[in-house]
Amino acid sequence: MAGLLHRCRVEPLPGHQASFLVDEVERTRWHFGGQYPRPFLYPVVGPSGKGLTRMGHPGAPNHDHHRSVWFANHDVEGMSFWTESTQARILQKQWLVYQDGEKEALMAVGLGWFDGHEPESLVDQELVISVSPFGDDSSESLIELQSRFIVRKGQVEFRKTNFGFLAVRVAASISGVFGAGMLTGSNGKSGEKALFETSQRWMDYSGPVPGGEVEGITYFDHPENRGFPNGWHVRDDGWMGCAPCMKEGLVVKEGAPFVLRHLLHVHAGKVDADRASEVERRFHEVRPWKVEKATRSHRHFEVSRQA
């Protein structure tokens, strides 16, 4: 029937994937198959329809764990969930919500961080991903990611590290080394040398894509995140990651979840500081997501903004 198909949709696909669509055009896709050591988003599609992220490092085969946009951490109780040289894995336990709408498509899933030694997960991650159109012609995207890290028993230490929790590997053409792109921080400075391990409210990678357009991704920290504005691990070869454990470790205890909120603005043109400030303001104003048992029929869970 007419009117039942929402503008923004999440469509589950074969092969353990879920596609985020706006006006029936894919903006990004969630991959959670067990053949991967951790789930990831790929591709992240720019306004021109070109992919702005890549799978793996353009020049280093020992960096195949760099899968577009992904969650990981290098030191959890002495175990690396970052590299692929350990038994540690992040696996999707179940999906909770697929939610379509006129303004955004939303998904909530439950992930488990398994150390490879115990059958139970060391940490659980309740992840909400929202994708919405943005901009004058709505070809740009906002990808909001919220994680609640939950320890079911005792406590878990995320030790001091530059690697984790959310990382972005951009397309080669957007990187500074393999393309003609530029890394820019919220302080207005550019390049790895000026930005490595500095505290920034946001970080941007922008550059040319096939066809000649310039597009990019602005990655926002949130003031409710521990350590805001956090330090960043960034490289001219094409990756950026906000690092809440850069200065000191973090202990997450049973009954006291650790929450992280981030936003990716997938935009046309070079980074615009004034526009980034406006996106940042809007992101700071919206309340966190909450996942609850559903009150409506035929649904197990539902997601809404906290009051």
N, C-alpha and C positions, 0 to 999 in steps of 0.2 A: 504493500500500500504506500502511496505517496506520503512523504513527510516522516517516514520511520527511519530512513537512512540518514544518520548524522553526518555533518561535514567532517568531523574529526573522528577517526576510528582506530581501534586496535584489532588487527586481524590475526588470529593464531594460524600458523602455517605448518605443513609437514616438516619433519626434520628438526623439531624442537626450536622453532623460531616464531617470533611475533612481530608483525609489521605495523608501524605507526603511519597512518595515512591522513593527509589533509586534501580535501577535494579529489580523492582517489589517487593522489600522487604520494608515493612513499617519501617520508622525511628521514626515517631511520628504522633500523631493524634490530631486535633483541635476539641473540643467539645463546642458547643455554643447554646445548647437547652435551652428554657425558663424555664425548670424545675430546672436549676441550677442558683444560685444567681450571678454567674459570669462565663465567659468562662475559659477554661484551656486546656493545652496540656497533653495528657496521651495516651499511655505510651511514655516514652523516651527510645528508644531501644539501648542497647549497642552493641559493635562489635560482641559479642557472640550470640546475639539474645535475651538476657535477658533484662527485664525491669529494669531501674536504678532509677525510681521514684515510688511513691506510692500514693494512695488516703487515706488521713487522717493520723493522728498520731498513731503509733503502740500501745500507752498505754493511750491515753487521748481522750475519746469520745467527749469532748467539743472542739476538734480541727478538726472536720470533714470538716471545711472550708479550710484545707490544702489539696488542690487538685493538687498534682503533680507539675506543673509549671503554675502559675497564676498571674494576675495583680489585685491589690487592694491597698487601703490606709485606715489607721485607723482613720484619722481625716480630713475630707473635709468640711469646714464650720461648724465644730462641729458634723458632721454625720460620723459614721463609715461605710466604705465600706469594712472593713476587716472581722468583725465577721458576724454571721448570725442572730444576735439578734435585728437588725434594719430592717427598710423597704428598705434600700438602695440596689440597684441592678445595675450591669453592664450588659447590654444587647447588643447583636449584632444587629445593625440596618440594615445592608446590607453587602454583600460581594461586593468588588469592582473589584478585579482581581484574577484569578487563572492562573498562568503562568508556563508552563513547559519549560524544557531546558536540554541541555546536561551536564551543570555544576551545576545547582541548580533548585529547585522547589520553587516557590514563591507565596505567597498569601497576598492580602491587603484587610482589612475589616474596616468598620466603627462601632465603639462601642459607646454607650451612657451611661453615668453615671447618673442614676436617683435616686433622694433622697427619693422617695416614697411619696412626698407631691405635687409636681408640675408635670404636664403632659410632660413638655419639659425637656430634659436632662440638668443637671447642667454643665456637661463637656462632650465634645466629644473626643474620642480617635481614631485617624487614626493609625492603626496598620499594619505594614508590617512584615511578617515572611518569612525568607528564610532558606531552608534546603539544605545542600550540602554535598557530600561525602568528606572525608578527610583521609589522611594517606597513607602509602605505599600500603596497600591492599584495600583502600577506604571503609573499614568497619566502620571507625569512622565517626562521623557527626559533622558538624558545624550548629548550629541553631542561626541565627542572628535575633534579635528582635528590631524593631525601632518603637517608639510611638511618635506621635504629639498630645499633649493635647491642645484642642481648646476651648476657652470660646466664645460663640456667643454673649453674652450681658453682659456688666459690667466687673466684675472681680470675681475670686474665689480663696479662700485661702486654700492651703494644709498646715495644721498646723504642728507644730513640732511633729514628731513621729518617732519611730524606725521601724514601720510597713508600708512598701510600698517603691517602687511601684511593683517590680518584685520579686517573691518568688519561691523557689525551695524546695520541700520536697523529699528527696531521699529515696530509698528502705531501709527497716529495716536492711538488711544485711550490707549495706554500712555505716550506722550510727555508732557512737561511743558507744552509750548506748545499742542499741538493736542488734548490730552486731559486726563486727570486723573492721569497717572502721575508717578513720581518716580525720579530717577537717584540711586543711592546707592553710595558707595565702601566699600572694606574698612575704611577708617578711621572709618566711621560718619557721615561728613558727607554732605550731600545737595545736589543742584543743580549746574548748570554752573559758577556763579561759584566755588563752593568746591572743585570737583573738576577743572576744566580744567587740563591739563598737569601734574597731580599724579601722584606715584608711588603705585600701588595694587596690591595682590595680586589683587584682583578688582573688578569693576564690575557693578552690577545696574540693570536697568530693570524696574519693576513697575507695574501699573496695571489699571484695569477693562477688561474685554472685553465684547462684546455678550452680554447675558444676565445681567449683573450680577456675574459672578465677577471676582476679582482674580487675575491671573497675571503671570508675568514670566520674564526670562532673566538668569541670573547668568553672567558671562563671566570665566573664570579665566586668569590668566597662570600660567607654570610656572617654578619655580626654576632649571631647566636652560636657560631662555631667556636670551639675551644681555640684560644690563641689568636683570634682575629685582630688585625690582619695577619694571616699566617705567612711563613716563609714559603718560597716556591723553589722547586727543583725544575730547572728549565735548561734546554739545550738548543743551540742554533741548528742542530740536525733535525729538529722537528717534533719535539715533545715538550709537554708542560704538565706539571702536577703540583697541586696545592698540598703542603706537607704539615699537618697539625702536630706531628711528632718530631719535627725537625730539631727543636730546641730541647725537648725533654720527653720522656716516655709517658704513657697513659695507662692507668689501671682501671679496668671496667669491672664493677662488682655486680653480683647477683642482686636483682631488684632495682638497679640504677642504670638503665640503658644509656649509651653514648650516642648522641644524634649529630649527624652532619647534613648540612644543606648546601647544595651547589646549583649553579645555573650555567647553561651554555647558550649563548646567543649566536646563532648561525646567521651571518649577515652578508649583505652585498657591500662592495667597496672596501677601502682601507678602514682601519679602526678610527672612530670618531669619538674623542674623549667626552664631548658634551652628550652625545647619544648614549654612550656607555654609562654615563652618570645617571641618565634618565632611566635606563633599564635597571641599573643598580638600585635606584630609589624604589622602583616598583617591586623589585624582588624583596627588598628589605621590609616593605609594607605588608606583604601577604603573609598570612598565618601559616604555620606548619600543617602538614597533612596528618590525619589520624585514620588508622585502619581499625574498624570495629566489626563485630558481628552484625549482620544485616537485619534490618527490621522489615524489609520488603520481601515478598515471597519469591521463591526460586533463586535466591542469592544467598551465599554463605557469608560473604563479607562485603563491606562497602567502604569507600574512601570519601572523606570530606575535610574541609579546613577546620582546624580548631577554632573555637569561639574566641 
